[in-house]
């Protein structure tokens, strides 16, 4: 992973921690596996305590600004803790994949 991408991930986590109750934050996909190509984005799983449309909008805005500032492409997948741990989302293929290969930042 490039230094600008690492800096973007750290900045995003700090900003999320300042504004939300961040439960989990992981990089997954080709960057986590070390199989990235020059066109690869940075797949990030963000788990927040309470997931609402307002929280999603806030995260989307943060990701957009950080992508511009750091010349990278972060793609976020957002989960709420309740839906993830008490609902069917924990059985979803993407969450199972993130659980196996995701790297906590």
C-alpha positions in Angstrom: 0.0 0.0 0.0 1.3 3.4 -0.9 2.1 6.0 1.8 -0.7 8.4 0.7 -3.2 5.5 1.0 -1.9 4.6 4.5 -2.2 8.3 5.5 -5.7 8.4 4.2 -6.8 5.4 6.2 -5.3 6.8 9.4 -7.0 10.1 8.8 -10.4 8.5 8.1 -10.2 6.4 11.2 -9.3 9.5 13.3 -12.2 11.5 11.9 -14.6 8.7 12.4 -13.5 8.3 16.0 -14.0 12.0 16.6 -17.6 12.1 15.3 -19.1 8.6 15.7 -19.0 5.6 18.0 -16.7 3.5 15.8 -16.8 -0.2 16.7 -14.6 -1.8 14.0 -12.5 -0.5 11.1 -10.8 -2.9 8.6 -9.2 -2.9 5.2 -10.2 -5.9 3.1 -10.0 -7.0 -0.5 -7.0 -6.9 -2.8 -5.1 -4.3 -0.6 -5.4 -6.5 2.5 -4.3 -9.6 0.5 -1.4 -7.8 -1.1 -2.8 -8.5 -4.5 -3.6 -5.0 -5.6 -3.1 -3.6 -9.1 -2.5 0.1 -10.0 -6.2 0.5 -10.5 -7.2 -1.1 -7.1 -9.3 0.9 -4.7 -9.0 0.6 -0.9 -11.9 -1.4 0.5 -12.7 -0.5 4.0 -15.3 -1.9 6.4 -16.7 0.6 8.9 -18.8 -0.7 11.8 -20.6 1.9 13.8 -22.8 1.5 16.8 -25.9 3.2 15.3 -26.2 3.2 11.5 -28.6 5.8 10.1 -29.0 7.6 6.8 -27.3 10.7 8.5 -24.3 8.6 9.6 -24.0 7.2 6.1 -24.0 10.7 4.6 -21.4 11.8 7.1 -19.1 8.9 6.3 -19.6 9.4 2.5 -18.6 13.0 2.9 -15.5 12.2 4.9 -14.5 9.5 2.5 -15.0 11.9 -0.5 -12.9 14.7 1.1 -10.1 12.3 2.2 -10.0 10.7 -1.3 -9.5 14.2 -2.8 -6.9 15.3 -0.2 -4.8 12.1 -0.5 -5.3 11.3 -4.2 -6.7 7.8 -3.5 -9.9 5.8 -3.8 -11.4 4.5 -0.6 -14.6 2.4 -1.0 -16.4 2.0 2.3 -18.9 -0.7 3.4 -20.8 0.4 6.4 -22.5 -1.8 9.0 -24.4 -1.0 12.2 -23.6 -3.2 15.2 -27.1 -4.2 16.0 -27.9 -5.2 12.4 -24.6 -7.0 12.1 -24.7 -9.0 15.4 -28.4 -9.5 15.9 -29.6 -9.7 12.3 -28.9 -11.7 9.2 -26.0 -9.5 8.0 -23.4 -11.5 9.9 -24.2 -14.4 7.5 -23.7 -12.3 4.4 -20.9 -13.4 2.1 -19.2 -10.0 2.2 -19.1 -9.9 6.0 -17.8 -13.4 6.2 -15.0 -12.5 3.7 -14.2 -9.3 5.7 -14.0 -11.4 8.9 -11.6 -13.8 7.3 -9.3 -11.4 5.5 -9.9 -8.0 6.9 -7.0 -6.2 8.6 -7.8 -4.0 11.6 -6.3 -0.6 11.4 
